Amino acid sequence: MGISHNIKCVIPFFVFLIIMSFGENFKKCRKEINLSQKDVAKKLGICQSNISDWENDVSRPEYEKLIQLAEIYNVTLYQLLGINEPR
């Protein structure tokens, strides 16, 4: 019981840490090219509050918006999501 209980506690926490980094990466990429949330929202044709929600890990962008964000920020999807690129 002790081992399986510990695993159940550790895995969700680890997944939570990975998920939390997405918003931070979105914000970092945006700030590196000196755009405001409003600027990005206008380019995507959405509300500024959507950008805020993504950066604060309240919600996640749709796949199409991820691709557009990567293009706007001039980064790969891997970089945008904070994932190591395969070699």
C-alpha positions as CSV (number, residue, x, y, z in Angstrom):
1,M,0.0,0.0,0.0
2,G,2.8,2.5,0.9
3,I,4.6,2.3,-2.5
4,S,1.5,2.5,-4.6
5,H,0.1,5.3,-2.5
6,N,3.3,7.3,-3.0
7,I,3.3,6.8,-6.7
8,K,-0.3,8.0,-7.0
9,C,0.8,11.2,-5.2
10,V,4.0,11.8,-7.2
11,I,2.7,11.3,-10.7
12,P,-0.1,13.9,-10.6
13,F,2.2,16.4,-9.1
14,F,4.8,15.8,-11.8
15,V,2.2,16.2,-14.5
16,F,1.0,19.4,-12.9
17,L,4.6,20.8,-13.1
18,I,4.8,20.0,-16.8
19,I,1.5,21.6,-17.6
20,M,2.3,24.7,-15.6
21,S,5.3,25.4,-17.7
22,F,3.3,25.9,-20.9
23,G,1.9,29.3,-19.9
24,E,5.3,30.5,-18.7
25,N,6.8,29.5,-22.1
26,F,4.1,31.3,-24.0
27,K,4.7,34.5,-22.0
28,K,8.5,34.2,-22.3
29,C,8.3,33.8,-26.1
30,R,5.9,36.8,-26.4
31,K,8.1,39.1,-24.2
32,E,11.2,38.1,-26.2
33,I,9.8,39.8,-29.3
34,N,8.3,42.7,-27.3
35,L,4.6,42.1,-28.0
36,S,1.8,42.8,-25.6
37,Q,-1.0,40.3,-25.0
38,K,-3.2,42.7,-26.9
39,D,-0.8,42.7,-29.9
40,V,-0.8,38.9,-30.1
41,A,-4.6,38.7,-29.6
42,K,-5.1,41.1,-32.6
43,K,-2.8,39.0,-34.8
44,L,-4.8,35.9,-33.9
45,G,-8.2,37.6,-34.2
46,I,-9.1,36.7,-30.6
47,C,-9.7,38.5,-27.2
48,Q,-6.7,39.6,-25.1
49,S,-8.3,37.6,-22.2
50,N,-7.6,34.4,-24.2
51,I,-3.9,35.2,-24.2
52,S,-4.0,36.0,-20.5
53,D,-5.7,32.7,-19.8
54,W,-3.1,30.7,-21.8
55,E,-0.2,32.4,-20.1
56,N,-1.7,31.9,-16.6
57,D,-2.5,28.2,-17.3
58,V,-6.2,28.8,-17.0
59,S,-6.9,27.3,-20.4
60,R,-5.0,26.0,-23.4
61,P,-5.0,27.2,-27.0
62,E,-6.4,25.1,-29.8
63,Y,-3.9,23.3,-32.0
64,E,-4.3,25.8,-34.8
65,K,-3.6,28.7,-32.5
66,L,-0.5,27.0,-31.2
67,I,0.8,26.9,-34.8
68,Q,0.0,30.5,-35.3
69,L,1.7,31.5,-32.0
70,A,4.8,29.6,-33.0
71,E,4.8,31.5,-36.3
72,I,4.2,34.9,-34.6
73,Y,7.0,34.3,-32.1
74,N,9.3,32.8,-34.7
75,V,9.9,29.6,-32.7
76,T,9.2,25.9,-33.2
77,L,6.3,24.2,-31.5
78,Y,8.8,22.4,-29.3
79,Q,10.3,25.7,-28.2
80,L,6.8,27.2,-27.6
81,L,5.8,24.3,-25.4
82,G,9.2,24.0,-23.6
83,I,9.9,20.5,-24.9
84,N,13.3,19.3,-26.0
85,E,13.4,18.8,-29.7
86,P,14.1,15.3,-31.0
87,R,17.5,14.7,-32.5
